[in-house]
Amino acid sequence: MGERVKETVRRLLGQGAVARSHGYLDQAYGAFEQAVAISRDAGLDEELVDSLKSCAQIERDRGRSAGAIPLYEEAVSIGRKLGHSRTLAHTIRHLGDVQFEEGVLSDAEACYVEALALYRAAIDTPKLELANAVRPLALLRQRTGQAEEAKRLWVEARDLYVAVGVAEGVHEAELHLDEVGT
């Protein structure tokens, strides 16, 4: 029974992802919302985290970052209990992103700092994930006038993007380094 329920949730998440990729946000949200309900009812915490994050992403796609915050907060809360550090770090980083978008910079900063610490503590963190965690903290530090810290973080992000061959990341970091003064 449990595997069939998990498979149903995975199917709904897949359907939602396909709908989202084609711009059908209402259909995607509907599939993700069903996945949330089924996961919650069945006590499938890992699937519930994935389903909540998927709903939150649709809220962001719709330009409603504020609507994504409680979804990410619930996913983080459950994620803390599960203890999967990289998944938790990823979710916390996205919570920070929506808080940043909403201008709640102190909350975003706490998320970015925690996510980065989790990524750094995990020995298997891919360089791209680490770069993607350094980047938003660098943006936040730059926005809040912490030029030296922003510069240090932008250098780190640039070096990580160079290491993994992400030209767009390198270019963005170099632009920001020019702005903060290298």
C-alpha positions in Angstrom: 0.0 0.0 0.0 2.8 2.5 1.0 4.7 2.0 -2.3 1.5 2.5 -4.3 0.9 5.8 -2.5 4.5 6.9 -3.0 4.1 6.1 -6.7 0.9 8.1 -6.9 2.7 11.1 -5.4 5.7 10.7 -7.7 3.3 10.5 -10.7 1.6 13.7 -9.6 4.9 15.5 -9.1 6.0 14.4 -12.6 2.7 15.5 -14.1 3.0 18.9 -12.3 6.6 19.3 -13.5 5.6 18.6 -17.1 2.6 21.1 -16.9 4.9 23.7 -15.3 7.5 23.2 -18.1 4.8 24.0 -20.6 3.5 27.1 -18.7 0.3 25.4 -17.4 0.8 26.7 -13.9 -2.8 26.1 -12.7 -2.6 22.4 -13.8 0.9 22.1 -12.2 -0.3 23.6 -8.9 -3.3 21.3 -8.9 -1.1 18.2 -9.3 1.3 19.5 -6.6 -1.5 20.3 -4.3 -2.9 16.8 -4.6 0.6 15.4 -3.9 0.7 17.5 -0.7 -2.6 16.2 0.5 -1.8 12.6 -0.3 1.7 12.8 1.3 0.3 14.5 4.4 -2.5 11.9 4.8 0.0 9.0 4.3 2.7 10.5 6.6 5.2 10.5 3.7 7.4 13.3 4.9 10.1 13.2 2.2 7.4 13.4 -0.5 5.6 16.1 1.5 8.7 18.2 1.4 9.1 17.8 -2.3 5.4 18.5 -2.9 5.5 21.7 -0.7 8.6 22.9 -2.5 6.8 22.3 -5.8 3.8 24.3 -4.8 6.1 27.1 -3.5 7.9 27.2 -6.9 4.5 27.7 -8.6 3.8 30.6 -6.3 7.1 32.1 -7.3 6.4 31.5 -11.0 3.2 33.4 -10.5 5.1 36.3 -8.9 3.7 35.6 -5.5 6.8 35.2 -3.4 4.8 35.9 -0.2 2.6 32.9 -0.9 5.7 30.7 -1.2 7.0 31.6 2.2 4.7 29.5 4.4 5.1 26.5 2.0 8.9 26.7 2.2 8.7 27.2 6.0 6.7 24.0 6.4 9.1 22.2 4.1 12.0 23.4 6.2 10.3 22.4 9.4 9.8 18.8 8.1 13.2 18.8 6.5 14.9 19.5 9.9 13.2 16.4 11.3 14.4 14.3 8.3 18.0 15.4 8.7 19.0 15.3 5.0 21.4 18.2 5.2 21.8 19.0 1.5 18.1 18.8 0.8 17.5 20.9 3.9 20.1 23.4 2.8 18.5 23.7 -0.7 15.1 24.3 0.8 16.4 26.9 3.3 18.2 28.7 0.5 14.9 28.9 -1.5 13.1 30.2 1.6 15.8 32.8 1.8 15.3 33.7 -1.9 11.6 34.4 -1.4 12.3 36.4 1.8 14.9 38.4 -0.2 12.4 39.0 -2.9 9.9 40.2 -0.3 12.5 42.6 1.2 12.7 40.7 4.5 16.5 40.9 4.4 17.2 39.8 8.0 15.3 36.6 7.6 16.8 36.0 4.2 20.3 36.5 5.6 19.7 34.0 8.4 18.5 31.5 5.8 21.5 32.1 3.5 24.0 31.8 6.3 22.4 28.6 7.6 22.2 27.1 4.1 25.8 27.9 3.3 26.9 26.4 6.6 25.0 23.2 5.8 26.5 23.0 2.3 30.0 23.6 3.7 29.5 20.9 6.4 28.5 18.3 3.9 31.5 16.6 2.3 29.6 15.7 -0.8 28.3 19.1 -1.8 28.9 19.7 -5.5 30.7 22.9 -6.4 27.8 24.2 -8.4 25.4 23.8 -5.4 28.0 25.6 -3.2 28.3 28.4 -5.8 24.6 28.7 -5.9 24.5 29.1 -2.1 27.3 31.7 -2.0 25.8 33.8 -4.7 22.6 35.0 -2.9 24.5 35.8 0.3 26.9 37.8 -1.9 23.9 39.7 -3.4 22.5 40.3 0.1 25.8 41.6 1.5 26.2 43.9 -1.5 22.7 45.2 -1.2 23.2 45.9 2.5 26.4 47.8 1.9 28.8 45.2 3.3 31.2 45.7 0.4 34.2 43.7 1.7 32.2 40.7 2.6 30.3 40.9 -0.7 33.6 41.1 -2.5 35.0 38.0 -0.7 31.8 36.0 -1.5 31.7 37.1 -5.1 35.3 36.0 -5.5 34.4 32.6 -4.0 31.3 32.3 -6.2 33.3 33.3 -9.3 36.0 30.7 -8.6 33.4 28.0 -8.0 31.6 28.9 -11.3 34.9 28.8 -13.1 35.7 25.4 -11.7 32.4 23.9 -13.0 32.3 25.8 -16.3 29.2 28.0 -15.7 30.0 31.0 -17.8 26.9 32.9 -16.8 27.8 32.6 -13.1 31.4 33.8 -13.8 30.1 36.7 -15.8 27.6 37.7 -13.1 30.2 37.5 -10.4 32.7 39.6 -12.3 30.0 42.3 -12.9 29.3 42.4 -9.2 33.0 42.5 -8.4 33.3 45.5 -10.7 30.5 47.2 -8.8 31.9 46.5 -5.3 35.4 47.4 -6.5 38.0 44.6 -6.8 
